[in-house]
């Protein structure tokens, strides 16, 4: 049987810390000997059709494209980490039905912390210039209805502490999968 990899989908609004957490996770999994591919939404967007559009339809089409790309890579036995806003109910549903080993991590970061971080100066520009089609402000988003892990970091939780929680979830999933495989083997005997 050909075993597929898995997809770890890290979602949240701009400034939530998706890219930082994804990079830490990539490093930790690579150190553990796993073949890992990191797809950062901003970087992938730059090479995709519709990447220069931010309206609802373009965002949905891009998010579904991210999911299909993640599936393709995971089916080649990679662990794929996708750090993206992509906050649409249709995306969550498609991912759960189609992505192997799917783990959904929602960074539910309070607005004041996202604005304080503002690594790309979006919130400052939003306040001064207005941006239009800004996810979570001008454009409604759908929070994941049942993420596998909801992280609500405050000033006191570091990205490394969030990473530890994701690694614990992955370990628990791997342990459960091994237990199921052993039970299946015993049932065949």
N, C-alpha and C positions, 0 to 999 in steps of 0.2 A: 504494500500500500504506500502511495506517495504522500508523505506528510507535508502539509502546507506550513508556512510560517505563520506570522500573526501580524495584526495591525493594532497599533496603539494610537488612538485618535485624541489629540489634546486640543480642546476647544475652549474658547473664552473670548471676551471682547479685547479690543486693542489696548495694550498696556497691561494685560493680565499676567504676563510672564511666560507665555507659551513657548517662545523661542528659547529662552533661558533654560526652562525646565526640560524641553526636548533635547537640547544639547547635552545637558547633564545626564539624561537618561541614555542617550546614544553612547556616551563615553562609558558609563557604568556597564551597559550590556556588552559593548565591545571588549571591555576589560574581562568580562566573564566568558569571552570566547564566541559570542554570537555574531552572526553576519547581520549588520544593521544598516538600514538606509534611512536617512532623515530627509523628509520633505517638508520644508518650511513654506507656508502658504505664500508669503511675499515673494520668495524666490521662484516657486513653481508658477505663480501667477505671471511672472515676467516672460515666461516661455510658452504660455498657453494662448490659444485664440480667446478673445474676449478679455484678455488680461488687463486691458486698459479701460475697461468699463466696471462701474461699481453699482449699477442699478440692481434691483432685486433679481431680475431674470438672469443677468450675467453672473451674479454671485451664486445663484442656484446651479446654473450650468457648470460653472467652474468647480463648485464643491462636489458635484456628482462626478466630474472628470477626475478630481483628486481621488475619490473613492475607487473609481475603475483602475486608476494607476496603482493605487495601494494594493488592490486585489491581484493585479498582474504580478507585482513584485512579491507579494506574500505567497502566491502559488509557486514561486520559484524558491521557496524555503527561506526567504528573508524575513527578519523582523522589521517592519516598516513603522516608523514614527511619523505621524503627520500632525504638524502644528498649524492650525488654521482656525479662523473665526468660523466660517461655514455653519452658522447657527440657524439651521432650517429643519423643520420636522421631517421633511421628505428625505433629507440627507441622513438623519439619524436612523430612520426606518430602513433605507436602502443599505446602509452600512451594516446594521444588525442582521439583515437577511443574507448579505453577500460577502462579507469580509471574514476570512478565516481567523480564528483566535481573537476576535474583536474585543478590545478593551477601550472604553470611552472614559476619558478624564475631563471633567469640567472644572475650569478655574473660575470660580464664582467670586471674583475680586470686587470689593466695594468700589464705587465710582471715585471716591476721594483718593483711594490708593492708585487706581489706574491713572487718574489725572496727575497725581504727584510724580509718578514714575515717568510717564509720557516720553519714552525713549525716541519716538519719531516726531515729537512735537505736534502730534495731531490735536490733542486737547487744547493746547495753546492756540493753535491755528483755528480750531473750532470756535473758541471764545472770541478771538480777534477778527477773523475773516469769515467764519462759517465755511463748512466744507461741502455740504450737500451729500446725500447718499452715505452718510457716516453710520455704520452699523451700531445699533444700540442707542442712537440719538435721532438722526433724521429718518432712519430706516429701522423698522421693527425687526427683532430677532426672536427666535424660538429657543428658550433654554432647553437643554436635554431633559426629557421627562424622567428618565431613570438612568443616569450615568452610573458606570461601575464604580467611579470614585469622584466625589464632589469635594474639591479642595476650596476652602474659604479662608485663604491666608490673610492674616492681619500683619501688622508690623512685626509681631513676635515670631512668626513662622518663616523660616528661611527656605530658599529654593531647595537646599539639601534635605531639609525635613520633609518637604513635599515629595522629593525624589524617593526618600525612604518609604513613604507610604505607597508609592506606585510600585516599587520593587517588592514590597510585602504582598501586594495584590497579585503581581505576576507569579511570585513564588507559591502563593496559595492556589492559583489556577493551575500551575504546573503540577503541584502535589495532587490536586483533585483529578487531573487528567491521568496521572500515573496510577492512582488508585483505581480509576475506571478501567484502565488497560489491564491491570492485574486481575481485577474481577472478571473481565471478559475472558482472559486466558484461563482462569480457573474454571469458568463455566464450560469451556470447550473440553476440559479434561474428563 
